[in-house]
Amino acid sequence: MKKRKLDVVVISDVHLGTFGSHAHELSYYLSSIKPKVLVLNGDIIDIWQFRKSYFPKAHLKVIKKIVDLASKGTKVYYITGNHDEMLRKFSDSTIGNIAIVDKLVLDLDYKKAWIFHGDVFDASVQHSKWIAKLGGLGYDYLILINRFVNWCLKKLGKEPYSFSKKIKAGVKSAVKHISDFETTATDLAIEKKYDYVICGHIHEPKILKKENKQGATTYLNSGDWVENLTALEYSNRRWKLYRYEEHTEREEEDLFEMEDFLSQQLIASVIYSKEK
């Protein structure tokens, strides 16, 4: 496979260790690029929802691909998010070409890019962590069911359907949360004189020019590898939003993994009931 040479690639919200993670697709993408800098903008490994019973080879392969890129000269920045916040105790540590940080400023062709995950703007994460964790677990099960439904729809020749996107679009508070998130990030970036502000966290890929009375900046969100399968790419002095397109899929294997997990959960529930 011919690799595309890029200056910077930003990915976030991969959530390795959960059923929602499209690790197989991300592995394919990482094999297709050769960036000078790779920014992992939080929630790459989902430590919140980590299960010993579920961390398939495809998820390990993503980690191996990242390490391989670093060993071949790519500078890798792992920015901590809320689902991998345990790594914050290692912030500002460096191992070879891999650095763990909480935020990052990159100089790109005489412009400054301010990069951070974005959970600092989320009140539920900051003040009611158990609610956020419970919501994350519910979201993972919703994605699991959604993937099964879409597998069936594809077999019937129908278009896929996103439960979570439909919910987000239909709930006014969710729409307002996204808007407030973008406004807060851009207002701070303009105040700090940054040309770009790059976030993850809300799983909403976007490139948008934002202005206020103090000035202007470009807001970018790398999206996620759960629903949108997106990344940000910087090359030739411009940003582009990459969207994954289907190649060789493995729906059958994904289905078997889901069936195995559901079986495990059923057995665990039965054992728990007997113990009670």
C-alpha positions in Angstrom: 0.0 0.0 0.0 1.4 3.4 -1.0 1.5 5.7 2.0 0.3 9.3 1.9 2.9 11.7 3.3 1.4 14.3 5.7 2.7 17.0 8.0 0.2 16.4 10.9 -2.5 13.9 11.6 -4.9 14.3 14.6 -7.2 11.4 15.7 -9.2 11.2 18.9 -11.9 9.2 20.7 -10.9 5.7 19.5 -12.1 4.1 22.7 -10.0 0.9 22.3 -11.4 -1.8 24.7 -15.1 -1.1 23.9 -17.4 -2.6 21.3 -18.0 0.8 19.6 -14.3 1.1 18.5 -13.7 0.6 14.8 -10.1 -0.6 15.4 -10.0 -2.6 12.2 -10.8 0.5 10.1 -8.3 2.7 12.0 -5.6 0.1 11.6 -6.1 0.3 7.8 -6.0 4.1 7.9 -2.8 4.2 10.0 -1.2 1.8 7.4 -2.0 4.2 4.6 -0.3 7.3 6.0 3.2 8.6 6.9 2.8 11.7 9.0 5.7 13.7 10.5 3.5 14.3 13.6 0.7 12.1 14.9 -1.5 13.7 17.6 -3.6 11.2 19.6 -6.1 13.7 21.1 -7.6 11.8 24.0 -9.8 8.8 24.8 -7.6 6.5 22.7 -7.7 3.6 25.2 -11.0 3.6 27.2 -9.7 2.9 30.7 -13.1 3.8 32.2 -14.8 0.9 30.5 -11.8 -1.5 30.2 -12.7 -5.2 30.4 -10.3 -8.0 30.7 -12.8 -10.1 28.7 -12.7 -7.8 25.7 -9.6 -6.4 24.0 -9.4 -8.2 20.6 -6.4 -8.4 18.3 -7.6 -5.6 16.1 -7.4 -3.2 19.1 -3.8 -4.4 19.9 -3.0 -3.9 16.3 -3.8 -0.2 16.5 -1.4 0.2 19.4 1.3 -1.7 17.4 0.7 0.6 14.3 1.2 3.7 16.4 4.4 2.3 18.0 5.6 1.3 14.5 5.0 4.9 13.2 7.0 6.3 16.2 9.9 3.8 15.6 10.1 5.0 11.9 10.4 8.7 12.8 6.9 10.0 13.4 6.7 12.2 16.5 3.7 11.0 18.5 1.9 13.1 21.1 -0.6 11.3 23.3 -2.9 14.0 24.8 -4.8 12.7 27.7 -8.7 12.7 27.7 -11.3 11.9 30.3 -11.6 8.1 29.5 -7.8 7.7 29.7 -7.3 10.3 32.5 -5.2 7.7 34.5 -2.4 8.5 32.1 -2.3 12.1 33.4 0.0 11.0 36.2 2.6 10.4 33.5 2.0 13.8 31.8 5.2 15.4 30.3 6.8 11.9 30.1 8.7 10.9 26.9 9.6 7.5 25.6 11.5 7.7 22.4 9.3 9.5 19.9 6.2 9.2 22.1 5.3 12.0 24.5 2.3 12.1 27.0 0.9 15.6 27.5 -2.3 17.2 28.7 -2.3 19.9 25.9 -0.1 20.9 23.0 0.8 23.9 20.9 2.2 23.3 17.5 3.8 25.8 15.1 2.5 25.3 11.6 3.8 27.5 8.9 4.0 30.6 11.2 0.6 29.8 12.7 -0.1 28.3 16.1 -2.4 25.3 16.7 -3.7 24.8 20.3 -4.7 21.2 20.8 -6.4 19.6 23.8 -9.1 16.9 24.3 -11.9 19.2 25.6 -13.3 17.4 28.6 -12.4 20.5 30.7 -15.5 22.1 29.3 -17.8 19.2 30.3 -19.5 19.8 33.7 -20.6 16.2 33.9 -17.0 15.0 33.7 -15.7 17.5 36.1 -18.3 17.4 38.8 -20.3 14.2 38.4 -17.9 11.6 37.1 -20.1 8.6 38.0 -22.9 10.0 35.8 -20.4 10.5 32.9 -19.1 6.9 33.4 -22.6 5.5 33.5 -23.5 7.5 30.4 -20.4 6.1 28.7 -21.4 2.5 29.5 -24.9 3.1 28.1 -23.4 4.7 25.0 -21.2 1.7 24.4 -24.3 -0.7 24.6 -26.2 1.6 22.3 -23.4 1.5 19.7 -23.2 -2.3 20.1 -26.9 -2.7 19.3 -26.6 -0.1 16.5 -23.8 -2.1 14.9 -25.8 -5.3 14.9 -28.8 -3.5 13.4 -26.6 -1.9 10.7 -25.1 -5.4 9.9 -28.6 -6.6 9.4 -29.6 -3.6 7.3 -26.5 -4.0 5.1 -27.4 -7.7 4.5 -30.9 -6.4 3.3 -29.3 -3.9 1.0 -30.4 -0.9 3.1 -28.6 2.2 4.3 -27.0 2.2 7.8 -28.7 4.2 10.6 -27.1 5.9 13.6 -29.1 5.8 16.8 -26.8 8.2 18.6 -26.8 10.8 15.9 -30.5 10.7 15.7 -30.7 11.2 19.5 -28.2 14.1 19.4 -30.1 15.8 16.6 -33.4 15.4 18.4 -32.4 16.5 21.9 -32.1 20.3 22.2 -29.8 20.1 25.2 -27.3 18.0 23.2 -27.4 20.4 20.3 -26.9 23.3 22.8 -24.0 21.5 24.5 -22.1 21.1 21.2 -22.7 24.7 20.3 -21.6 25.9 23.8 -18.5 23.7 23.6 -17.4 25.2 20.2 -18.1 28.7 21.4 -16.1 28.3 24.6 -13.1 26.7 22.8 -13.0 29.4 20.1 -13.5 32.3 22.5 -10.5 31.1 24.5 -8.4 30.5 21.4 -9.1 34.0 20.1 -8.2 35.5 23.5 -4.9 33.6 23.5 -4.2 34.6 19.9 -4.2 31.0 18.5 -4.9 30.5 14.8 -6.3 27.0 15.3 -8.0 25.3 18.2 -8.3 21.6 17.9 -10.4 19.4 20.1 -12.1 16.0 20.4 -14.4 14.7 23.1 -17.8 15.5 21.6 -17.5 13.1 18.6 -18.5 15.8 16.2 -16.0 16.2 13.3 -15.8 19.8 12.0 -13.7 22.5 10.5 -15.2 25.9 11.1 -14.1 29.6 11.0 -15.3 31.4 14.1 -15.2 35.1 14.9 -16.1 37.4 17.7 -15.4 41.1 18.6 -11.8 40.2 19.6 -10.8 38.4 16.4 -11.1 35.1 14.6 -9.8 31.5 14.7 -10.4 28.2 13.1 -12.1 25.5 15.2 -11.4 21.9 14.3 -12.7 18.7 15.8 -11.2 15.4 14.9 -14.4 13.5 15.5 -14.1 9.8 16.5 -13.5 6.2 15.5 -16.8 5.0 17.0 -19.5 6.6 14.8 -17.8 9.0 12.3 -14.4 7.4 11.5 -12.7 10.7 10.9 -9.3 12.3 11.3 -7.8 15.8 10.7 -4.9 16.0 8.3 -2.6 19.0 7.7 -0.5 19.2 4.6 0.5 22.0 2.1 -0.5 24.6 4.6 -4.1 23.5 4.9 -6.3 21.3 7.1 -8.6 18.7 5.7 -11.2 16.4 7.4 -10.6 12.8 6.4 -13.5 10.4 6.4 -12.9 6.6 6.2 -14.4 4.8 3.2 -15.2 1.1 3.2 -12.4 -1.3 2.1 -12.4 -4.9 3.2 -14.9 -5.1 6.1 -15.2 -7.9 8.6 -18.9 -7.8 9.6 -19.0 -11.5 10.3 -16.1 -11.3 12.7 -17.6 -8.2 14.4 -20.9 -10.1 14.8 -19.2 -13.1 16.4 -17.3 -10.8 18.8 -20.7 -9.2 19.8 -22.3 -12.6 20.2 -19.4 -13.8 22.4 -19.7 -10.7 24.6 -23.5 -10.9 24.9 -23.1 -14.6 25.9 -20.6 -13.7 28.6 -22.9 -11.0 29.9 -25.8 -13.5 30.0 -23.8 -16.1 31.9 -22.5 -13.5 34.3 -26.1 -12.3 35.0 -27.3 -15.9 35.7 -24.4 -16.5 38.1 -25.0 -13.2 39.9 -28.8 -14.1 40.2 -28.0 -17.5 41.7 -25.5 -16.0 44.2 -28.2 -13.6 45.4 
